[in-house]
Amino acid sequence: MNIEANKNSAIAFYQMAYEGNPRKAVETYVGSNYIQHNPDVKDGTEGFIEYFEKMQREYPDKSIKFLRAIAEGNLVALHTHQTWPGNDQYVTMDFFRFDDSGKIVEHWDAIQQVPQQAAHNNGMI
């Protein structure tokens, strides 16, 4: 298992899907079995592709910045900053599990909108 390769694959997978080519992202980076834990996305690869294709059609001008990638064993965690139309900003935490072949086989995530005001000046990114 190559932890650095898994980190690079997780980033490339997410970026490719987010920027409008989820089918190629799945074909390149996902194993034969894909388990999805996001309640808004159907399980399996077709559910993932469907969700990201719809997102691209509806919000083509969105952008993503990868802030951190942390890996341990067969897991990779990504911390991202997303900007959507109208300057809506979100911070996400995505977790990917890889199989022994270096393919993504499971995904979890948490999303939080960046608030206009906070109790501190530390920011979320």
N, C-alpha and C positions, 0 to 999 in steps of 0.2 A: 504494500500500500504506500503510495507516494502522497504525503500530506500536501506538499506544495502544488503538485499537479491537480489534486482535488480542489484546492483553493482557486487556482486559475480556471478550472473547469466550471466551478460554481459561478464565478463572476462572468465568464464568457456565456454560459447558459442563460443566466438571468438577463444580461445585457441584450443578447440576441433576441430573446423572447419579448422583452420590454420594448425594444426598438422596432418590433414589427415582424419578426420572422420566427414565431414559436414552433412551427413545424420543423424547420431546419435545426432549431435548438434541441428539440426532442430527438430527432434523428441522430444528432451528433453526440449528445451528452447524457441521454437517459437510457437506462437499462430496459429489459423486456417487461418488467413489472414496476409500475409507478404508483405509489400510495400518496394521496393528497389529504392533508389535514385542514386546509383552509375551508371553512364551511360555505364559502361563496363559490367554490370551484369544484366541479364534478371530479370524482376519483378517476384515475387513469390518465393516459397521455392525451386522448381525444378531448377530455374535459379541460385539460390544461390549454391545449391548442385553441379550443373554442373560446375560452375566457380571454386569452391574450389577443386573439384576432379581433374580437369584439372591442376590447379596450383600445387597440390600435385604430380601428375605424372611428370610434367615438372621440378619442383624445390623441390625435396624431402629434400634437405639439408638446406632449409631456416629456420630461427629462429625468434622468437618474444619475446620481453620483455615488460611487462606492466609497464609503468612509473607512470601513474596517473589514477584514476577513480573518477569522480565527478558526483554526482547525485542531482537532484532537481525534485520534483514531480514525474512524470512518465518518466523522461528522465535520461539517463546515458551517460556520455561522457568518452571515453577511449583515453588516449595518449599512443602510443606505439612506440617502436624502433624495426625496422625489419632489419635483415641482410640476404642478398640473396647471391647466388653463385657469386664468384668473389669479395666478400666483398662490393657489392652494398648495401648501407644503406639508409633506408627511415624512416621518422617520419610520423605517421598517427594520425589523429583525427577522431574517429568514434563516432557517436551519435546513440543511440538506444532508441526507444519509447516502453514502456511496456503497456500492457493492465491491467485491474483491477485484472486479475488472476496471474499477475507476469510473463507473457509471452511476448517475443519480437514480435512486430508487424510492426516496421518500422525502417529503417536504412539510415543514411547519412554518408558520409566520405569525407576526404580531405587527400591527400598524397603529401609529398614533399621529394625529394631526398636530402640527407645530402650532401652539397657541399664540395669540397676539400678545398676551401678557403672561409673565411667569413670576413666581415668588423669589426669583434670583436672576442673576445675569449670566449664568453658565451656558445657556443655550442647550440645544438638543443634538447638535452636530459637533 
